[in-house]
Amino acid sequence: MTTLYIRDVSQDVAETLKARAAAEGKSLSAYVAAELARIAARPTNAQIVARLKKRDRSNGPSAKAIVAVVQEGRR
């Protein structure tokens, strides 16, 4: 496991994180580590765009059909 040191965290942020950790019955370190793991598990915007570009859309609705449905919903 790696140890991270984070500098220049404002007092307000530190107090908020401590309170959230306490509310979950965790140490500050365990709480922040879990939050960092959650953030790291999310794909980046670039990864999402790349994944969407790879999708086969040949069987999807046409732009004309989408516009028609949107217009119908506005009536």
C-alpha positions in Angstrom: 0.0 0.0 0.0 1.1 3.5 -0.7 1.1 6.4 1.7 -0.2 9.7 0.5 0.4 13.0 2.2 -1.9 15.9 1.2 -0.9 19.4 2.0 -2.7 22.7 2.1 -6.1 21.3 2.9 -8.3 24.1 4.3 -9.5 23.8 7.9 -13.2 23.7 6.7 -12.5 20.8 4.3 -10.6 18.9 7.0 -13.4 19.4 9.5 -16.1 18.3 7.0 -14.1 15.2 6.2 -13.6 14.4 9.9 -17.3 14.8 10.6 -18.3 12.6 7.6 -15.8 9.9 8.7 -17.1 10.0 12.3 -20.7 9.7 11.0 -19.7 6.5 9.2 -17.8 5.2 12.1 -14.5 5.4 10.2 -11.2 7.0 10.8 -10.4 10.0 8.7 -7.7 8.0 6.9 -10.1 5.1 6.1 -12.8 7.5 5.0 -10.6 9.4 2.7 -9.0 6.2 1.3 -12.5 4.9 0.4 -13.4 8.2 -1.2 -10.2 8.1 -3.3 -10.9 4.5 -4.3 -14.4 5.5 -5.4 -13.1 8.4 -7.5 -10.3 6.3 -9.1 -12.9 3.7 -10.1 -14.9 6.2 -12.2 -13.9 6.5 -15.8 -12.5 9.8 -17.1 -14.6 11.9 -19.5 -12.1 10.9 -22.2 -12.6 7.2 -21.5 -16.4 7.7 -21.7 -16.2 9.5 -25.0 -13.9 6.8 -26.4 -16.3 4.1 -25.3 -19.3 5.9 -26.8 -17.5 6.4 -30.1 -16.9 2.7 -30.4 -20.6 1.8 -30.1 -22.4 0.5 -33.1 -25.3 2.8 -33.7 -26.4 1.4 -37.0 -29.6 -0.2 -35.5 -30.5 3.0 -33.5 -33.1 5.6 -34.4 -32.4 8.2 -37.1 -31.9 11.8 -36.2 -35.2 12.5 -38.0 -37.0 10.0 -35.8 -35.5 11.5 -32.6 -36.5 15.0 -33.6 -40.0 13.8 -34.3 -40.4 12.2 -30.9 -39.0 15.3 -29.2 -41.4 17.5 -31.1 -44.3 15.3 -30.3 -43.5 15.4 -26.6 -43.6 19.2 -26.7 -47.2 19.3 -28.0 
